[in-house]
Structures are given as structure tokens and as C-alpha cells.
Amino acid sequence: MDHESTLTTVRELGAFKAERTVREIEHRLRRDDSGDVIVQNDSLCISLMDPFSASMVRLPVRGLRCKHIECFDLYTWLQSRRGKVSRSRTEPTIADGWKCPICGEYAGPMSLRIDEYFVRVLRDLVDAGETQATSIKVISGGSWTVNQEPNVEEEEEEEDEEDEEDEEDEEDNDDSEAPRRRKRVKPSECH
């Protein structure tokens, strides 16, 4: 079986319906009071980047055993698997190479499913000219917006201003006290 027939097989196996992905999003957004801390999120930040190519996913898939909703790109996945020694360079890989790049679960061709929710998201992004988007912010019901990445130049300017303030603080301190440095924490959630 070569890459083209593998692509055909994955397409024919069925897909994760968009409604299923939306239900999973709803589940993740619901209140979690299983421990001492009660957490409720109003949005999820979901990457649209393929873990191998670091570019936007083109054909979003994940394995049947995967518990995450993030997808990887099927084209890149097939091209990045080491193939068996054969006369055909496009023959699929040996079984050990079929681990999900996100969670490590088995993700061989027969267990891969295209995610219809993310197919729609990616199509809408391309139609809107948002091909540089790296992640989306998803809210209840599956509605989403492009996650606006912070402007790197603005962040650098803010850091320079903070450094200047720190230097001024150091000058105001007497010699017996060591200057306190602010710890910069980068948020992992959507901006």
C-alpha cells in the first residue's frame, strides 16, 4: 500500500463528525469539581499547527485511541514515517512508527480518522485569508475565533520598559538590599 492508497483508505474509513468534536469541547469547558479546586474555562485554545512541519494542518486527523482533540496533518504524517525497505519509496512504514505525535497512542492508517470540525475550521480560515493562524480560541457550542498572537515587537518594547524600571528600582535601593527581579510568566492560554 503506497501513500496515495493510504490517503484513500483513511478517507473511506469515515470521520470524526463535527458534532462529536463539539461535544468533546463542551465536555472540556464544563466545570471540573473532582478535586479541591473548581475550574471552569470559558474557552479552549487549540493549536492548528502540525507537530512535525510546524505549519498549518492541511488534512486534520487523529487516532481512534487519542484522547485529545488536537489534530496532526495526514500528508505530513505519511511523508515523515520511515518506510519499510522496499522497491517503492512510498510504501507505508513499519508498525512501530505509527505512534501519535501528540499523545503516543497507536495511530496507524486503519485507526486514523479525519476530523470534520477541523476540516471546516481550516476551510473557513483559508477562505478568509487567515492562512498564518497558529491556533483558535473555541467557546461553548464550538464557535471559534483566530487566536491573536501577541505582536513580538510590542512584547519586546514592554520588556525593555520593564528592564528600565528594574534598573531605576536598583538605583533607588540601598546597597544592603539586593534588587528584586520580576519573574516574567508567559501565559499558555489564548490571548
FITOR-562866 format. One record per residue (C-alpha): x, y, z. Coordinates in pm, whole numbers, padded with zeros to 5 digits, always signed. Last residue first. Layout:
<sites>
XYZ ...
</sites>
This chain:
<sites>
-00454+03572+02442 -00530+03202+02443 -00387+03004+02733 -00022+02930+02795 +00050+03257+02971 +00413+03369+02970 +00541+03441+03318 +00803+03705+03373 +00954+03695+03720 +01027+04039+03843 +01373+04089+03978 +01428+04218+04328 +01740+04425+04385 +01966+04304+04662 +01934+04512+04974 +02233+04638+05170 +02347+04869+04889 +02045+05099+04919 +01771+05059+04662 +01676+05359+04443 +01934+05269+04175 +01800+04914+04160 +01445+05044+04115 +01561+05257+03821 +01725+04950+03665 +01405+04749+03716 +01202+05026+03552 +01440+05021+03253 +01405+04642+03232 +01025+04676+03242 +01037+04928+02955 +01260+04692+02753 +01018+04404+02823 +00725+04616+02702 +00917+04707+02384 +01000+04339+02325 +00633+04244+02369 +00527+04515+02122 +00780+04386+01866 +00661+04027+01911 +00295+04120+01850 +00088+03892+02066 -00078+03607+01880 -00443+03666+01808 -00623+03337+01849 -00849+03310+01548 -01209+03290+01659 -01428+02993+01738 -01784+02879+01790 -01799+02515+01901 -02112+02547+02113 -01915+02674+02410 -01605+02866+02310 -01304+02789+02091 -00996+03012+02065 -00802+02914+01756 -00437+02846+01693 -00150+02910+01452 -00321+03140+01203 -00097+03224+00906 -00350+03104+00648 -00609+03360+00759 -00716+03455+00405 -01084+03428+00498 -01141+03130+00265 -00828+02963+00409 -00956+03014+00763 -01303+02884+00673 -01152+02571+00513 -00935+02515+00822 -01232+02545+01058 -01447+02320+00840 -01178+02046+00822 -01132+02099+01197 -01492+02006+01269 -01481+01720+01017 -01194+01544+01197 -01035+01286+00964 -00995+00949+01130 -00685+00738+01170 -00712+00384+01309 -00662+00194+00981 -00366+00415+00885 -00178+00363+01211 -00223+00596+01507 -00125+00394+01816 -00105+00620+02120 +00199+00847+02169 -00003+01152+02276 +00075+01430+02027 +00292+01264+01761 +00053+00965+01753 +00253+00645+01722 +00264+00467+01386 +00638+00410+01353 +00638+00075+01533 +00410-00070+01262 +00664-00042+00980 +00606+00246+00742 +00393+00276+00433 +00528+00220+00083 +00613+00549-00087 +00977+00469-00160 +00873+00160-00356 +01141-00103-00405 +01123-00200-00044 +01288-00143+00291 +00996-00044+00506 +00918+00324+00528 +01016+00575+00794 +00712+00788+00864 +00751+01161+00784 +00571+01156+00449 +00264+00981+00592 +00233+01218+00887 +00298+01522+00669 +00005+01432+00444 -00216+01337+00740 -00161+01665+00924 -00198+01646+01301 -00507+01706+01510 -00582+01848+01854 -00890+01691+02011 -00703+01486+02270 -00799+01137+02394 -00631+00952+02106 -00727+00585+02072 -00917+00634+01744 -00620+00822+01602 -00609+01184+01492 -00654+01360+01160 -00662+01710+01013 -00587+01738+00639 -00398+02065+00578 -00253+02136+00924 -00090+02477+00947 +00289+02466+00958 +00529+02344+01226 +00614+02054+00991 +00627+01779+01252 +00382+01889+01523 +00127+02015+01268 -00003+02352+01376 -00371+02431+01425 -00333+02456+01801 -00643+02469+02017 -00700+02733+02285 -01009+02647+02483 -01265+02893+02610 -01491+02975+02905 -01293+02767+03147 -01424+02636+03475 -01203+02501+03747 -01304+02403+04098 -01007+02314+04315 -01031+02053+04589 -01079+01773+04341 -01344+01646+04100 -01500+01989+04061 -01446+02022+03689 -01693+02270+03541 -01764+02216+03176 -01530+02352+02909 -01368+02018+02841 -01704+01845+02799 -01826+02118+02565 -01512+02074+02350 -01573+01698+02344 -01934+01759+02236 -01807+01994+01961 -01570+01720+01841 -01856+01471+01824 -02079+01720+01640 -01809+01774+01377 -01821+01403+01294 -01498+01211+01347 -01452+01060+01007 -01515+00753+00800 -01287+00477+00683 -01306+00592+00319 -01084+00899+00367 -00827+00692+00556 -00825+00432+00277 -00782+00694+00005 -00490+00851+00189 -00334+00504+00232 -00387+00438-00141 -00196+00756-00221 +00077+00683+00032 +00152+00334-00104 +00000+00000+00000 
</sites>
